[in-house]
Amino acid sequence: MKRRLVFLGVAVMAALTLTGIAIAVSNAHFVGTPTATRTDNSLTISGKVAGLGDVNVIHVTITGDALCVNPGSNHPKAANKADVAGGADVPVQNGKANFSVSASATFTPDCTPPMTVVFQNVTVTVTAVPDDGTFLQYTFPGTL
């Protein structure tokens, strides 16, 4: 009987701990809309996350597609498409974190003028560290 009570106590404490983790990030939100800056074949996403509670570090990941486009706004070859991804661990202070994450696209052959690089399907994902699952995600509409 005593063994059951100890087991029940441990189970209740574990449940409360897990609930505490879920509550700590349940109010997480982007402050405003993340911004995207494109320079040549690089993309930088910046923003602010608040409502992080007791989380000490977040991991911010960006993913998307990079296309090499000709002056006629056409994407001439499937070979001139690349996945682009980047990520960074960002410290949290007072339940808030400012982030700036960059990624670069590499093409073979190079995407040289008059061709330009555009980005599509760009998504920002925020997770708590250690990974407690995705709790924020934003997808940029259209082409950057």
RAZIQUI-V802610 format. One record per residue. N is the residue number from 1. RES is the residue in one letter. SS is DSSP state (helix for helix, strand for strand, loop for the rest). OMEGA is omega in degrees with one decimal (none if undefined). Layout:
# RAZIQUI-V802610
n->{N/N}
res->{RES/RES}
ss->{SS/SS}
omega->{OMEGA/OMEGA}
This chain:
# RAZIQUI-V802610
n->{1/2/3/4/5/6/7/8/9/10/11/12/13/14/15/16/17/18/19/20/21/22/23/24/25/26/27/28/29/30/31/32/33/34/35/36/37/38/39/40/41/42/43/44/45/46/47/48/49/50/51/52/53/54/55/56/57/58/59/60/61/62/63/64/65/66/67/68/69/70/71/72/73/74/75/76/77/78/79/80/81/82/83/84/85/86/87/88/89/90/91/92/93/94/95/96/97/98/99/100/101/102/103/104/105/106/107/108/109/110/111/112/113/114/115/116/117/118/119/120/121/122/123/124/125/126/127/128/129/130/131/132/133/134/135/136/137/138/139/140/141/142/143/144}
res->{M/K/R/R/L/V/F/L/G/V/A/V/M/A/A/L/T/L/T/G/I/A/I/A/V/S/N/A/H/F/V/G/T/P/T/A/T/R/T/D/N/S/L/T/I/S/G/K/V/A/G/L/G/D/V/N/V/I/H/V/T/I/T/G/D/A/L/C/V/N/P/G/S/N/H/P/K/A/A/N/K/A/D/V/A/G/G/A/D/V/P/V/Q/N/G/K/A/N/F/S/V/S/A/S/A/T/F/T/P/D/C/T/P/P/M/T/V/V/F/Q/N/V/T/V/T/V/T/A/V/P/D/D/G/T/F/L/Q/Y/T/F/P/G/T/L}
ss->{loop/helix/helix/helix/helix/helix/helix/helix/helix/helix/helix/helix/helix/helix/helix/helix/helix/helix/helix/helix/helix/helix/helix/helix/helix/loop/loop/loop/strand/strand/loop/loop/loop/loop/strand/strand/strand/strand/strand/loop/loop/strand/strand/strand/strand/strand/strand/strand/strand/strand/loop/loop/loop/loop/loop/loop/strand/strand/strand/strand/strand/strand/strand/strand/strand/strand/strand/strand/strand/loop/loop/loop/loop/loop/loop/loop/loop/helix/helix/helix/strand/strand/strand/strand/strand/strand/strand/strand/strand/strand/strand/loop/strand/loop/loop/strand/strand/strand/strand/strand/strand/strand/strand/strand/loop/loop/loop/loop/loop/loop/loop/loop/loop/loop/loop/strand/strand/strand/strand/strand/strand/strand/strand/strand/strand/strand/strand/strand/strand/loop/loop/loop/loop/strand/strand/strand/strand/strand/strand/loop/loop/loop/strand/loop}
omega->{179.6/179.2/178.8/179.6/177.6/179.1/179.7/178.3/178.6/180.0/179.1/179.1/178.2/179.2/178.6/178.1/179.4/177.2/177.5/178.1/-179.9/-179.8/-177.3/-178.5/-175.3/179.1/-178.3/179.4/173.3/172.9/-172.7/179.8/175.0/179.9/-179.9/175.9/-179.6/174.9/-177.0/-177.7/179.2/179.7/176.9/177.7/-179.8/177.8/-179.5/176.6/177.9/-179.8/-174.8/175.9/-174.9/179.5/-179.4/-176.3/171.1/174.3/-179.5/-179.3/171.2/176.7/177.1/178.4/174.3/-179.3/174.2/-171.1/179.4/-177.0/177.7/-179.3/177.5/176.6/-166.7/-175.1/174.8/179.6/-180.0/174.7/-178.8/170.7/177.2/-179.3/176.3/-179.9/178.8/170.5/-175.7/179.1/178.9/176.3/179.4/176.9/-178.7/176.8/171.7/-178.9/172.7/-174.8/-178.4/174.8/179.1/177.5/177.4/-178.2/172.2/-0.3/-179.5/175.6/-175.3/179.8/12.8/178.0/176.6/178.7/171.7/-179.0/178.1/176.1/-177.5/-179.3/174.0/179.3/179.9/175.8/175.9/177.6/0.0/-171.6/174.9/179.6/178.8/174.9/173.6/176.3/176.8/177.0/179.2/177.5/172.8/-175.4/177.7/none}
